[in-house]
């Protein structure tokens, strides 16, 4: 939880997407999981004690439960399950149908859109300078392939046989960029 508005954990879904809310709690420090389960969830103490006994990689299961339970309270059960499924799809390389979507019109794709501009438009990055730094640090991916060129232009060739691309900023921020009204490209 940061000092700036961009680092705040907002309860309002219009200020912080439920997916990002879930991700925040999924990524808390291991040492905070126990106290957060006790403070922020309605889980029975017996279940919390079982989760507290998890060690090493198993603690990640407790973090997923923590994130889902907290998201249920703030955004509802259905939304919590949806964002959990989206996270699993994103990080376990499954179907990307649950990722947040950003619509591109065909004209943008035909003309080409600068990757830096798309990173800003999708709010994966807050500025063009931040987008450039991300690319230079090899933290930007299109369809899980690292982009090395800060002047990269996204065009139809990036969409392969699908009507969307998966755009990633770092390991934890992803968005599905779709061409409006397109089922497939070819």
C-alpha positions as a printed Julia matrix, in Angstrom:
186×3 Matrix{Float64}:
   0.0     0.0     0.0
   1.72    3.09   -1.24
   1.56    6.76   -0.36
   0.35    7.78   -3.8
  -3.08    7.32   -5.34
  -1.65    4.87   -7.87
  -0.39    2.65   -5.04
  -3.63    2.72   -3.05
  -5.81   -0.33   -2.52
  -9.2     1.08   -3.45
 -12.39   -0.72   -2.52
 -14.22    0.88   -5.43
 -13.93   -1.3    -8.54
 -13.84    1.77  -10.78
 -10.68    3.01   -9.04
  -8.91   -0.36   -8.78
 -10.03   -3.26  -10.94
 -11.14   -6.32   -8.96
  -8.41   -8.3   -10.77
  -5.73   -5.92   -9.46
  -7.33   -6.0    -6.01
  -7.14   -9.83   -6.03
  -3.55   -9.71   -7.29
  -2.5    -7.34   -4.52
  -3.57   -9.79   -1.83
  -2.26  -12.78   -3.81
   1.18  -11.18   -3.72
   1.43  -10.16   -0.05
   4.53  -11.17    1.89
   4.45  -14.71    3.24
   4.75  -13.37    6.79
   1.53  -11.32    6.4
  -0.73  -14.15    5.21
  -1.69  -15.38    8.67
  -2.59  -11.99   10.1
  -4.45  -10.97    6.92
  -6.5   -14.19    7.0
  -7.49  -13.42   10.59
  -8.16   -9.7    10.03
  -9.76   -9.57    6.6
 -11.67  -12.82    6.08
 -14.67  -14.61    7.55
 -13.0   -18.01    7.42
 -13.38  -20.26   10.47
 -10.37  -20.25   12.79
  -9.9   -23.99   12.22
  -9.45  -23.4     8.48
  -7.12  -20.44    9.1
  -4.97  -22.63   11.35
  -4.69  -25.24    8.58
  -3.63  -22.54    6.14
  -1.11  -21.15    8.65
   0.62  -24.52    8.76
   1.46  -24.39    5.05
   5.13  -23.8     4.24
   7.35  -22.97    1.27
   5.49  -23.21   -2.08
   2.3   -24.39   -0.35
   1.86  -20.88    1.09
   0.83  -19.8    -2.41
  -2.41  -21.76   -2.01
  -3.1   -19.86    1.21
  -2.45  -16.59   -0.65
  -4.95  -17.53   -3.37
  -7.56  -18.31   -0.71
  -6.78  -15.02    1.07
  -7.11  -13.02   -2.15
 -10.35  -14.74   -3.12
 -11.95  -14.36    0.3
 -11.06  -10.67    0.57
 -12.26  -10.03   -2.99
 -15.56  -11.8    -2.2
 -16.2    -9.39    0.66
 -15.42   -6.3    -1.41
 -16.65   -7.27   -4.89
 -18.92  -10.29   -4.42
 -18.5   -14.04   -4.82
 -19.07  -14.13   -8.58
 -16.48  -11.42   -9.31
 -13.98  -13.03   -6.92
 -14.26  -16.36   -8.73
 -14.01  -14.65  -12.12
 -10.8   -12.79  -11.28
  -9.31  -15.88   -9.64
 -10.0   -17.83  -12.83
  -8.47  -15.04  -14.91
  -5.32  -15.08  -12.78
  -5.01  -18.85  -13.05
  -5.49  -18.6   -16.84
  -2.86  -15.88  -17.05
  -0.21  -17.5   -14.91
  -0.75  -21.13  -15.76
  -0.74  -20.42  -19.5
  -4.32  -21.54  -19.95
  -7.12  -20.0   -22.01
  -6.83  -16.21  -22.1
 -10.59  -15.67  -22.44
 -10.81  -14.38  -18.87
  -8.26  -11.56  -19.21
  -9.41   -7.94  -19.18
  -9.97   -6.76  -22.73
  -9.01   -3.62  -24.59
 -10.68   -3.0   -27.96
  -8.69   -1.88  -31.0
 -10.52   -0.88  -34.15
  -9.43   -2.39  -37.46
  -8.15    0.96  -38.72
  -5.7     1.2   -35.79
  -4.37   -2.25  -36.59
  -4.18   -1.6   -40.35
  -2.29    1.67  -39.78
  -0.2     0.16  -37.0
  -0.14    1.33  -33.41
   3.03    2.12  -31.49
   3.57   -0.37  -28.69
   4.44    2.49  -26.34
   1.09    4.16  -27.1
  -0.8     0.9   -26.57
   0.91    0.29  -23.22
  -0.31    3.73  -22.11
  -3.8     3.4   -23.63
  -4.36    0.08  -21.85
  -3.03    1.6   -18.61
  -0.39   -1.1   -18.32
   2.01    1.84  -18.08
   1.34    5.37  -16.88
   3.58    7.24  -19.34
   5.55    6.83  -22.54
   8.79    7.07  -20.57
   7.66    4.26  -18.26
   6.68    2.19  -21.3
  10.13    2.75  -22.86
  11.85    1.71  -19.64
   9.69   -1.43  -19.48
  10.67   -2.43  -23.03
  14.36   -1.62  -22.45
  14.28   -3.81  -19.33
  12.83   -6.68  -21.43
   9.64   -6.59  -19.37
   7.16   -6.2   -22.25
   5.77   -9.21  -24.08
   3.38   -9.74  -26.95
   1.86  -13.23  -26.92
   4.52  -14.26  -24.37
   7.39  -13.12  -26.65
   9.73  -10.42  -25.34
   9.76   -7.17  -27.32
  13.2    -5.57  -27.6
  12.45   -2.54  -29.82
  11.06    0.59  -28.13
   9.8     1.75  -31.55
   7.86   -1.47  -32.19
   4.65   -1.03  -34.18
   1.82   -3.5   -33.57
   0.12   -4.62  -36.78
  -1.87   -7.54  -38.17
   1.2    -9.8   -38.14
   1.11   -9.8   -34.33
  -2.39  -11.24  -34.27
  -1.39  -14.51  -36.02
  -4.52  -16.64  -36.41
  -6.49  -15.01  -33.61
  -8.33  -11.72  -33.33
  -6.41  -10.7   -30.22
  -2.96  -10.4   -28.71
  -1.92  -10.89  -25.1
   0.04   -7.82  -24.02
   2.1    -8.2   -20.85
   3.91   -5.65  -18.71
   6.12   -7.56  -16.33
   5.04  -10.87  -14.85
   1.77   -9.81  -13.28
   0.04   -7.32  -15.56
  -1.65   -8.63  -18.7
  -4.4    -7.52  -21.03
  -6.09   -9.02  -24.05
  -6.12   -6.54  -26.96
  -8.92   -7.45  -29.37
  -9.83   -6.2   -32.83
 -13.42   -5.0   -32.69
 -15.82   -7.15  -34.69
 -13.2    -9.69  -35.76
 -13.54  -13.42  -35.13
 -10.28  -14.31  -36.82
  -7.73  -12.43  -38.85
  -7.08  -14.82  -41.72
